[in-house]
Amino acid sequence: MKPHVVWKATSYALLTLAAAACFAPVYWMIRTSLMPTSDLLSSALWPAHPAWSNFAAAWRAQPFLLYLWNSVFTNGAIVALQVVTSSLAAYALVFIPLRGKRWLFFAVLVAMMVPMQATFVPVYTMLSAVHLINTYGALILPYAGSAFGIFLMRQGFLTLPRDIVDAARVDGASEWWILTRIVLPNNKPTVVTLVLLNFVYHYNSLFWPLVATNTTNMRVVPVALSYFLTQDAGQTLQWNYAMAFDIFAIAPVVILFLIGQRYFVQGVAQTAVKG
């Protein structure tokens, strides 16, 4: 057998094993969600009589639609704001002649290394001073700008030939027109990548929503799930209901990724071209 055939077969085998390892927790979650309560401790690989009613019971156990709305609304607002602010900042770093642009970009890179846990006390204090704690504003405003978003958009903008922008300026186009009609349409994969990555990141965020909200009607999905697994369930936690709740929680992210998968792959490849 030729060496390249052996290498290709080995690569496919390793990738198949890796995919199986990644899918195993998802399979176990689905399997547990369909288990009758009496069979939760069973070692069966699949329930003999799947209890589809578990999904209805989990749906009724919590106001899931409210939590889903809170997550989707706040994350959608965060992503929209970050696309605007990151695009404007990246456009300035790439196409506007500014002194010290390298230092500004270095400051952006440094900001990417600062975790939320290092800044949440002053952020909480400022939001509390203007009475925004336990509101949508508390969940959205701290993330209106993103150092990672600026970095990603800058990398995407660098792939666009500068001659196109210069030609538009010669024709009398404004900077806003160039950004919205030339730069962004030619960087659609980068924009979609930013949307997907940030939506998934903030959708899964637990720390800040747990700090910034304190009532049931302001809970987002991760916070609701944490309460479901601890306080709300008490001593009667049923893992089949919890796994059904998990499936409801991850469904929007899976759907969003499937819709934007093609652009996501292009965006990752595109932003890796230039440094």
N, C-alpha and C positions, 0 to 999 in steps of 0.2 A: 504493500500500500504506500502511496506517495506521501512524503512528509507533510505537504500542505493539506492533504485530505485528513490526515490524522489530527493535525493542529485544528482544522475547522471543526471536526467532529468533537474533539475535546472541548473546544470553546463553547459549542452549542450545549454540550452536556453540563458544563459548569454553569452556564447561564440558566439552563433549565432548573438545576438544583437551587440556584440563588433565587429564581422566581418562585419556586415551590416554598422555600424558606420564608420569603416575604408574604406569600399568600396564606401560609399556615395559620397565623393569628386571625386573619379575616375569616377563614373557613371555620375556625373554632368559635368565633363570635357568632356567625350565622347558625352554626350547629346548636350552640347553647341557647340562642334566642328562640329556637323551635322546640326545645325540650319541654315536655310537661314538668310541672313543679315536682311531681313525685319521682321523676327520673333524673333530676339535676346531678346526682352523684354517680350516675351510670357512666360506664367507660365505653359505651357504644359510640362508634364513629359517626352515626347518623340516627336520629330518633326514629323508632319504628312507626310512630304515629305523630307526625309533626303538628305542634300546637300553634297554628297560625293565629289563634285568638290572643297569643301573647303580645302581638303587636298592637292590637286594639286595647288591651289592658294597659300596656305601657303608655299608649297615647292618652288614655283617660287619666292616668296616674298623675300627670303633670300638664300644665297649660303649655304644651310644647310649641304651639303656633306663636304664642306671645314671645317665648324665648328665641324662636327662630327669627321672628320679625326683628327683635332687638339686635341680634347678631348680624343679619343681612343688612339692615338699615345702617347701623353704625359702621360696619366694615365697608359697605358700599360708599358711604360718605368719606371715610378715610382714604380709600383707594382713589376716589375722584379728586380729592384735595391733593393727594400725593402726585398724581399724574400731572396736575396743573403746576404745582410748585416745583416738582422735579424737572419738568420740561423747561420751565423758565430759567431755572438755575443752570441746567445743563446746556441750554442754548447760549447763555452768557459765557459759560466756561469754554465753549468750543468756537463760537462764531463772532463774539463781540471782542474787540481789542481792549483788553484790560491789563493794567499793570498788576503783577503779582498773582496771575492766575494759577501758577503752579503752587503757590503757598495756600491759596484758597482751596484748591483741590486737595492739598495735603491736610488742611483742616477738616475737610469732608471725610477723608479716610480716617482721621483720628476720631471724629464723632461716631463713626461706625463701630468703634471699639468700646464705647461707653454703654453699659447695659442699663435698662430701665430701672433696675433695682438700685442703681447709684444716684438716680435723680428723682425718684418718686416722692421723696419727702418735700423738697421745694415745690415740685409741680402740684402736689396735693395741697400745700399751703396756699399757693396762688389761686387755685381753683376754689378752695374753700372761702377765700377772702371775697370772691365775687359770686358766692352762693351757687356754684355749678356742680358741687358734689351730688351724686345720685341723680344726674341728668344725662341726657345724650351728649351734651357738650363736654362733660367730663370724660366720656369714652372716646370722643372724636378729636377734640382740639389738641391734646398732647401729641397726636400722630399726624397732624396736618402737614408737617414737613418730614422728609426722610433722607438721611444721609445715604443710605443704600440706594434709594430711588434716584438721587442725583448721580451717584456713581454709575448705576446701570444705564440711565438715559444718556449720560455723557459717552459711555462706551459705544452705545448705538449710534449717536450722532456723529462720532468720529468716522464711521464707515461711509458717511455721505460725502461725495466729492464737494470740496469747497467752491469749485467753479460754478456749480449750480446756484449756490447762494449769492455769489458775487454777481452772476448774470441777472438774478432777480433784483438785486439792489440797483444795478445799472438801469434796469427798466422802470425804476421808481417804486418798487414794492416796499412796503413797510416791514419792520422786523416782525411784527405780529402776523402779518400776512405770510411771510416766509415760513414762520414757525408752524402755523396752522395749515397752510396749503402745500408746503413742500417738505419740510423736515419731518413732521409727525406722520403724514401719509406714507413716506418712504421708510419709516421706522415702525410700522405697525407690529411686527413680531416683538420688538423691544417693549412697546407699550403693553401688549398682551402679556408678555412675560412679567412685567412689573405688576400688572393687575392680578395675575394668578398667584404669584409668590406672596404679595402683600395680603391678598384676601385670605389665603390659607393660613398665613402667619397670624393675622389678627383674629381670624375665626377660631383658632386654637388657643388664643391667649387667655390665660386664667388669672395671672397675678394682678394686673392693673384693674380689670373689671371687678375682681374680688375686693380690691382696696377702694375703688371709686364709687361703688354702689352698695346699698345696704337694705334695699327693699325687694320683695319678690317680683314686682312688676318691672323692675329694671334689670333683672338677671339676663345674661346672655347664655348661650348653650353650654359652654364649658363650666360656668359657675353653677348652672342648674344641674348639670350632671354630677358635679362634686357634692352638692347638697343631697341629690337623690341617693348617692352612694353612702352618705354619712348621716346627716341629721334627719332628713325627711323619711328615710327608710326605717330608721330606728333599729330594732332587733329583728325585723322581719324582711330584710333585704332578700329579694328573689333575683338571682343572677340572670334568669331567662328574661325578665322584664328589663333589667339593666342593659343586657346585650341588645335587646330590641330598641331601647332608647339610644344606644350607641349607633345602631344602623340608621335611625332617623337623623342623628347628628352628622354623620359623615356623608350622607347622601348628597347634600348640596355641593360639597367640595368635589366629590367624584364627578358629578354632572358638569360642574364648571370646568374641571380639568379635561374631561373628554371633549368638551366643546372647543377649548382653546389649545389642545395638545399639539396640533400641527404648528401653530404660531409659536408655542412655547419652545419647541425644539429649534426652530429657526432663530428665535430670539437669543437663546443660549449660545448657539453657534455664532451668531452675528456679533454679540457683545464681547466675544473672546478674540476677535480679530486684531484689535488695536489696544495698546496700553496707554 
